[in-house]
């Protein structure tokens, strides 16, 4: 059945991978529409450091799970962002690991947080140029994040940029309400806002698959003593609105610091994709050679920057770490990925996806 699923690989991706490749990279639209009625969450992984990727693949393979690999605009833009990974570099790395470890489970590559801060032509051009580079490299799912803008401008931006994605029948995620960094606060997204926003963009011919919201979660590591407050009732209200507008579900940001027992409940409230980014960085840092980590910490202190910005500066050293350190990161990433995939109720999701997609033929 999994071999038959290769027929669902989009033509653009098949041209990149080659006719004999067994890599099962699918469109986000296909994945989320097929799984919309399943109470499970597709794990979106932002591997800022590449050594976490094989461990994530191993966990997905053993648990028969669909996953997404993704980078944000700031993590991996055209210039490589703060991780030093251009869209082409990121896709090539994933493909190389997939071949090396014989990873044949279905997955997608997602452009996370393609941010657009205003309606200026400059901002729109930067976003569209990034999307085109991602499409050319092998991305199959995209998230426009114009949530910094008032609702009407957010919708207008999406309408202008969304056709780049919908014409290819790739996955499209929109954002309404920005999940904040730990220690920050912002108004939660409301069901009324979601309905107005979705009706507007859909009325202009843009049909998203997922909606990311602010339901009280926090991005990154929670501060010491900070309480996790995710409004599940509000999440369910917005999910019902999303379904009424033809979407497959909602997206949860800020999972790194969320307890697994709460993570496990999210699928019952309409979350169909859960993004995990900082966790993989934490895992990689725990496995890097001590002298390299010391150098990265010193650089961060001297430059008064978050240590994530050291990733690009030290990329050559990170990529060339000894095999024993790379293996340690693989193993830690594998254990973390298994825990989250089980909590997400994602075990067996690859087979469920195959049944749903192949039944359509």
C-alpha distance (Angstrom), angle and dihedral (degrees) to the residues before:
residue distance angle dihedral
X1 . . .
X2 3.81 . .
X3 3.81 89.4 .
X4 3.81 88.9 55.1
X5 3.80 89.0 51.9
X6 3.80 88.2 65.6
X7 3.80 86.2 74.2
X8 3.81 86.8 69.3
X9 3.80 93.1 60.7
X10 3.85 104.7 116.6
X11 3.83 115.7 -107.8
X12 3.82 92.4 -117.3
X13 3.80 90.1 54.9
X14 3.80 93.1 45.3
X15 3.80 88.6 54.6
X16 3.82 89.7 53.8
X17 3.81 96.3 44.6
X18 3.79 99.1 38.7
X19 3.79 130.1 -117.3
X20 3.81 95.2 -83.4
X21 3.80 98.5 48.0
X22 3.81 117.0 120.8
X23 3.82 93.0 -158.2
X24 3.80 107.1 124.1
X25 3.80 102.8 -150.4
X26 3.81 108.2 164.3
X27 3.78 138.3 -174.2
X28 3.79 114.4 -91.0
X29 3.81 88.6 -133.0
X30 3.81 91.1 59.0
X31 3.80 92.5 46.5
X32 3.79 98.8 48.6
X33 3.80 97.3 39.0
X34 3.81 90.2 51.3
X35 3.82 93.8 48.6
X36 3.81 99.4 38.0
X37 3.81 94.4 108.8
X38 3.80 94.2 46.5
X39 3.81 116.5 94.8
X40 3.77 94.0 -131.2
X41 3.78 138.7 106.5
X42 3.80 125.8 -129.0
X43 3.80 107.2 -135.9
X44 3.79 112.7 -126.7
X45 3.82 110.7 -158.4
X46 3.80 124.8 -163.0
X47 3.82 102.9 -163.1
X48 3.79 101.3 -168.4
X49 3.79 86.7 174.4
X50 3.79 114.3 45.0
X51 3.81 98.3 -140.4
X52 3.83 91.1 78.6
X53 3.81 92.6 62.9
X54 3.85 99.9 79.6
X55 3.80 91.6 51.0
X56 3.80 91.6 51.1
X57 3.80 90.0 48.5
X58 3.80 91.6 50.4
X59 3.80 92.1 52.4
X60 3.81 92.3 47.7
X61 3.79 90.7 48.4
X62 3.81 94.4 50.5
X63 3.80 93.7 44.6
X64 3.81 95.0 42.1
X65 3.80 90.1 -124.7
X66 3.80 135.2 158.6
X67 3.81 112.2 -129.9
X68 3.80 139.8 176.0
X69 3.78 128.2 -136.5
X70 3.79 112.5 -154.6
X71 3.78 146.8 165.3
X72 3.78 129.2 -164.8
X73 3.79 124.6 -126.5
X74 3.80 90.2 -101.6
X75 3.81 93.2 45.5
X76 3.78 96.8 47.9
X77 3.78 116.3 5.2
X78 3.78 127.0 151.6
X79 3.81 88.6 -75.1
X80 3.81 91.8 48.6
X81 3.79 95.8 -101.4
X82 3.78 119.5 -134.5
X83 3.81 92.9 -40.0
X84 3.81 95.1 54.5
X85 3.82 91.9 -124.5
X86 3.80 117.0 128.9
X87 3.84 116.2 -161.5
X88 3.81 88.7 -100.1
X89 3.82 92.7 48.9
X90 3.80 91.8 48.4
X91 3.80 95.2 50.4
X92 3.80 92.9 43.8
X93 3.81 90.4 51.9
X94 3.80 92.1 50.7
X95 3.80 92.3 47.5
X96 3.81 92.1 48.6
X97 3.81 92.6 50.9
X98 3.81 91.1 45.3
X99 3.80 90.5 54.3
X100 3.81 93.0 42.8
X101 3.80 94.2 51.1
X102 3.82 96.9 32.6
X103 3.79 92.1 -119.5
X104 3.81 107.0 178.6
X105 3.81 103.1 158.5
X106 3.82 116.8 117.5
X107 3.79 116.3 -93.6
X108 3.78 141.3 152.6
X109 3.81 135.6 -136.3
X110 3.77 111.8 -133.0
X111 3.79 134.0 -162.6
X112 3.80 99.7 -140.0
X113 3.83 123.1 -160.2
X114 3.79 100.1 -0.5
X115 3.78 88.5 -174.4
X116 3.79 124.5 -150.9
X117 3.80 112.0 -177.2
X118 3.81 99.1 -173.6
X119 3.80 143.3 -0.9
X120 3.81 96.4 -97.9
X121 3.78 118.8 129.4
X122 3.79 89.1 -120.6
X123 3.79 93.2 59.2
X124 3.81 92.1 44.8
X125 3.81 91.7 49.3
X126 3.80 92.8 50.5
X127 3.81 90.5 51.4
X128 3.80 95.4 45.5
X129 3.82 92.0 47.4
X130 3.81 90.1 51.8
X131 3.80 92.1 48.5
X132 3.80 91.2 50.6
X133 3.81 90.8 50.6
X134 3.81 89.7 49.3
X135 3.80 92.3 48.8
X136 3.81 91.2 49.5
X137 3.82 90.4 49.5
X138 3.81 97.9 49.6
X139 3.81 109.7 -87.9
X140 3.81 114.2 150.0
X141 3.80 103.0 -178.0
X142 3.80 133.1 44.5
X143 3.80 138.8 -166.4
X144 3.79 119.6 -156.5
X145 3.78 110.6 -158.7
X146 3.80 111.2 -167.2
X147 3.81 92.2 142.0
X148 3.82 90.5 122.0
X149 3.81 86.6 75.6
X150 3.81 129.9 72.8
X151 3.80 112.1 -86.7
X152 3.81 96.3 -99.7
X153 3.81 93.0 50.7
X154 3.80 91.0 44.6
X155 3.80 89.0 56.1
X156 3.81 93.0 45.2
X157 3.81 91.4 52.9
X158 3.79 91.9 49.4
X159 3.81 91.8 49.4
X160 3.81 90.6 53.4
X161 3.80 95.6 46.9
X162 3.80 102.6 30.6
X163 3.79 96.5 78.3
X164 3.83 89.0 69.4
X165 3.82 86.9 67.8
X166 3.78 104.6 31.8
X167 3.81 92.6 53.9
X168 3.82 88.3 61.6
X169 3.81 94.1 43.5
X170 3.80 90.0 -124.1
X171 3.79 126.1 147.1
X172 3.81 118.5 -77.4
X173 3.80 126.6 -162.8
X174 3.79 123.9 -177.5
X175 3.77 130.3 -166.7
X176 3.80 130.4 -137.9
X177 3.78 112.8 175.5
X178 3.78 122.1 15.3
X179 3.81 120.2 -112.8
X180 3.79 104.0 -130.7
X181 3.77 132.4 -132.3
X182 3.79 116.1 -100.8
X183 3.80 110.6 -75.4
X184 3.83 93.7 25.3
X185 3.79 129.1 101.1
X186 3.80 136.0 -155.0
X187 3.83 136.4 165.3
X188 3.79 114.2 -79.5
X189 3.80 119.6 -114.5
X190 3.81 112.7 -99.1
X191 3.81 130.0 -143.8
X192 3.81 89.8 -121.2
X193 3.79 91.9 55.3
X194 3.79 91.0 48.1
X195 3.80 92.2 51.9
X196 3.82 93.6 48.3
X197 3.80 92.5 46.1
X198 3.80 96.2 46.9
X199 3.80 94.3 43.9
X200 3.80 89.1 53.0
X201 3.80 98.0 50.3
X202 3.80 94.2 39.9
X203 3.80 89.6 48.4
X204 3.80 86.8 60.2
X205 3.80 93.7 52.0
X206 3.81 99.9 -96.3
X207 3.80 111.5 127.2
X208 3.82 112.5 -171.4
X209 3.78 124.3 -163.2
X210 3.80 99.3 -152.0
X211 3.79 139.6 22.6
X212 3.80 122.9 -150.2
X213 3.81 114.1 -152.5
X214 3.79 142.0 177.8
X215 3.80 105.4 -109.9
X216 3.79 95.9 158.4
X217 3.81 102.5 -77.6
X218 3.81 123.5 132.5
X219 3.79 129.7 -133.2
X220 3.78 119.7 -127.4
X221 3.80 126.3 2.6
X222 3.80 116.3 -15.2
X223 3.79 116.2 -119.6
X224 3.77 118.0 -107.7
X225 3.81 108.7 -80.1
X226 3.81 93.9 8.2
X227 3.83 111.9 141.8
X228 3.81 121.5 -133.1
X229 3.81 108.6 -123.3
X230 3.80 113.8 177.5
X231 3.81 113.0 167.7
X232 3.80 101.9 -135.9
X233 3.81 94.8 176.3
X234 3.81 90.4 54.7
X235 3.80 89.7 46.3
X236 3.81 91.4 54.6
X237 3.82 91.8 49.5
X238 3.79 91.2 53.6
X239 3.80 91.7 44.6
X240 3.80 90.1 57.5
X241 3.80 89.5 51.6
X242 3.80 90.6 49.3
X243 3.79 91.9 51.2
X244 3.80 91.4 49.3
X245 3.81 87.9 56.5
X246 3.80 94.0 50.7
X247 3.81 99.6 -101.0
X248 3.79 123.5 140.7
X249 3.80 95.8 -132.7
X250 3.78 147.7 -74.0
X251 3.79 136.8 -55.2
X252 3.81 124.6 -128.2
X253 3.78 118.1 -149.4
X254 3.78 123.3 -173.4
X255 3.80 101.9 45.0
X256 3.82 99.5 139.9
X257 3.81 93.7 87.0
X258 3.81 97.5 31.8
X259 3.83 116.2 110.8
X260 3.80 113.4 -111.8
X261 3.81 93.0 -124.0
X262 3.81 88.9 61.2
X263 3.80 93.4 41.2
X264 3.80 87.9 58.0
X265 3.81 91.5 59.8
X266 3.79 96.4 53.1
X267 3.82 95.7 81.8
X268 3.81 89.9 61.7
X269 3.81 89.6 58.3
X270 3.78 97.0 53.7
X271 3.81 102.9 -87.5
X272 3.80 106.9 144.9
X273 3.81 99.8 166.2
X274 3.79 127.2 37.8
X275 3.80 120.9 -167.7
X276 3.80 120.7 -145.4
X277 3.78 117.7 -178.5
X278 3.78 116.8 139.7
X279 3.81 92.5 47.9
X280 3.81 92.2 67.4
X281 3.79 90.3 49.2
X282 3.82 89.5 51.4
X283 3.80 89.9 49.8
X284 3.79 92.6 49.0
X285 3.79 92.7 47.8
X286 3.80 90.1 52.3
X287 3.81 89.8 57.1
X288 3.80 101.7 41.1
X289 3.81 118.7 105.0
X290 3.82 110.5 -85.7
X291 3.80 94.8 -122.3
X292 3.80 90.5 53.2
X293 3.81 92.1 49.4
X294 3.81 90.0 48.4
X295 3.81 90.0 53.2
X296 3.81 91.4 48.6
X297 3.81 92.5 49.4
X298 3.80 91.2 48.7
X299 3.80 91.1 50.7
X300 3.82 90.8 49.5
X301 3.82 92.0 50.4
X302 3.80 94.6 45.8
X303 3.79 92.0 48.0
X304 3.81 94.7 38.8
X305 3.77 91.8 -128.6
X306 3.79 136.6 131.8
X307 3.78 108.4 -91.9
X308 3.82 90.3 -117.4
X309 3.82 87.0 76.6
X310 3.79 89.4 62.4
X311 3.82 89.2 67.6
X312 3.79 94.3 83.2
X313 3.81 94.4 39.7
X314 3.80 91.6 55.1
X315 3.81 98.1 31.3
X316 3.80 95.6 119.3
X317 3.81 91.6 52.5
X318 3.81 92.0 43.9
X319 3.81 93.1 50.4
X320 3.82 90.9 49.5
X321 3.83 99.7 49.8
X322 3.83 117.3 138.2
X323 3.79 117.4 -83.9
X324 3.81 91.8 -112.6
X325 3.81 90.6 60.0
X326 3.80 93.0 45.1
X327 3.80 89.3 50.5
X328 3.80 90.8 50.3
X329 3.80 90.4 53.9
X330 3.82 90.9 46.4
X331 3.79 90.6 53.9
X332 3.81 95.6 46.3
X333 3.81 91.9 46.7
X334 3.81 89.5 49.4
X335 3.80 92.5 53.9
X336 3.81 93.5 46.5
X337 3.80 92.6 46.1
X338 3.81 91.9 51.0
X339 3.80 91.0 52.2
X340 3.78 93.4 50.3
X341 3.81 95.2 42.7
X342 3.78 89.6 53.0
X343 3.81 91.5 46.0
X344 3.82 89.2 48.8
X345 3.82 89.6 54.5
X346 3.80 85.4 -124.1
X347 3.80 97.5 135.3
X348 3.81 107.2 121.7
X349 3.81 93.4 12.4
X350 3.81 92.1 125.9
X351 3.79 91.8 59.6
X352 3.82 90.8 44.1
X353 3.78 88.5 52.3
X354 3.80 92.0 49.7
X355 3.80 92.3 50.6
X356 3.81 91.9 49.3
X357 3.80 96.6 45.8
X358 3.79 97.6 41.7
X359 3.79 92.0 46.7
X360 3.81 87.3 63.6
X361 3.81 91.8 63.1
